[in-house]
Amino acid sequence: MSTLSVLVVDDELGMRLGVERTLRNFNFPLPEFDDNVNFAIEMAETGKEAFQVLDQNRTDIVILDYKLPDMQGLEILVKLMEEKKDLLTIMVTAYASLEVAISATKNGAFDFLAKPFTPEELRNTIKKAAKHIYISRKARKLEEEKRQVRFQFISVLAHELKSPLAAVENYLVMMKDRVIGDELSKYDNMVGRSLIRIDGMRKMILDLLDLTRIESGQKQRNLTTVNIISSAKFAIEGVLLTAKERNITVNLDCKEEVIELMADSSELDIVFNNIVTNAVKYNKIDGQVNLSIFKEGDFIKIICKDTGIGMSKEDVDKLFGEFVRIKNEKTKNVLGSGLGLSILKKIVKLYHGDINVESEVDVGTTFTVTLNTQIEPS
Amino acid sequence: MTDKGITVLIVEDDVDLQEQMKIYLEADGYTVITASQQKEAEKIIGDKKFDLAILDLMMENMDSGFVLSHKIKRMDSSIPVIIVTGVTRETGLHFDAKSKEDKSWIKADVMLQKNVRYEQLKLEIERLLKKG
């Protein structure tokens, strides 16, 4: 239960008490916010009193009489708007003229009530105001959260791009200063490391472009009937060379030669590339990767199981965050942007699917991706 | 250069920055031991076989450098500690081991901004070792 506080500003005692009586036990649910609302009533007889209350308490709604002994209701309204208080004003008037209503609304009143009004009319107006308050506060909160997320993304991105740049720059300075002598071959390792860091930066920029395209919805999607087994084979071919270097075997295990779905084939390529590349990158020498694909009702299931270094439960929980890279002794030489799984997650969502990770340290990791074949990709 | 008989501990999670500092220091005759994680560093600190420490502030934890410097100073307050950080540019938070307020809780002798040039690092190392 949340309480909104209402200030009634009216010089007629009967009016103030009437409003108080009507709203005292009034409450209603706001199912979209999972909340119930009731009201706490404050009263003021004059404009001066009203400002005293407003200065001391948090007020959400002001029910303001148009004619007060010391000030015009309109003056108060204008002052309230100037102070930019987070509240709504409902103007009450005995002179139910259109002009008054228009000038009140023009000056920022949320609504108006013409005297005499029934308790029902008052309750309806208040209900409308309460809903408005909830919605605008929620919208503001969401906007603020979005701003925060964007800010955080950009600062992490800056860090992730600055680190390799610094590493390469330092190696170049060291070479320029001939820190370990004049013999060129002594610097082979520095050159090699620089190239690796630059390659990492390039991959990150490409991943970043994929991510922004998917997120902005700008990427032209080309939905056709795709054989998912071909996409899987294509991805496996892509990692074979890297896998061979560390004697890792990659198996494709599926009973059918053809499993079709409506998809953008480049998106499926990203999905398979991500899971297969990870399974190889985070594997051990002589390890195995087993990719199986099968239909299960309306879904296609893709299971990628590796015999790699695995992760702790803590690490699995962090895994899908942007730029998250699991750093430890075993992964320190593995390069990545930390964006791959964010991209994967976003694509899987487009196919109304699901992604699940099970892992055990030193035993291996299993990624399970489910894609829905019955709903059109969104 | 001849061996100085001085051991420097470098804790840095970027393998390249770690390697670069190591090359420079070794070229100047220092013995270097390295760690790339907080836990790994804690083990080394327990063994206490170094004369000066250079710590990266943000590793797997945001405050790894602060935690490690506390541990070192609690064990032996005479071991000089240098914290290297990019935190100011990234977060706008400014720490300064020389200001009175920060000195009360940052247990490091010097804080240097990334990307620090070796000449500057070298000056600080020599100054701190002379003091001790």
Contacts between the chains, C-beta under 8 A, distances in Angstrom:
chain1	res1	chain2	res2	distance
A	155	B	90	5.7
A	155	B	91	7.3
A	158	B	90	6.9
A	159	B	86	7.1
A	159	B	90	5.6
A	162	B	86	7.2
A	163	B	14	5.7
A	163	B	17	7.9
A	166	B	17	6.9
A	166	B	114	6.8
A	166	B	115	4.3
A	167	B	14	6.5
A	167	B	16	3.7
A	167	B	17	6.2
A	167	B	20	7.5
A	169	B	115	7.0
A	170	B	16	7.3
A	170	B	17	7.1
A	170	B	20	4.8
A	170	B	115	7.0
A	171	B	16	7.3
A	171	B	20	6.9
A	173	B	117	7.9
A	174	B	20	6.5
A	174	B	23	6.7
A	174	B	24	7.6
A	179	B	23	6.2
A	179	B	24	6.5
A	179	B	27	5.8
A	180	B	23	6.5
A	180	B	27	6.5
A	193	B	16	5.6
A	193	B	19	7.3
A	197	B	16	6.5
A	327	B	13	6.3
A	327	B	37	7.3
A	327	B	59	7.8
A	327	B	60	5.7
A	328	B	37	6.7
A	329	B	36	7.6
A	329	B	37	6.9
A	329	B	40	7.2
A	332	B	13	7.8
A	332	B	15	5.8
A	332	B	36	6.0
A	333	B	15	7.2
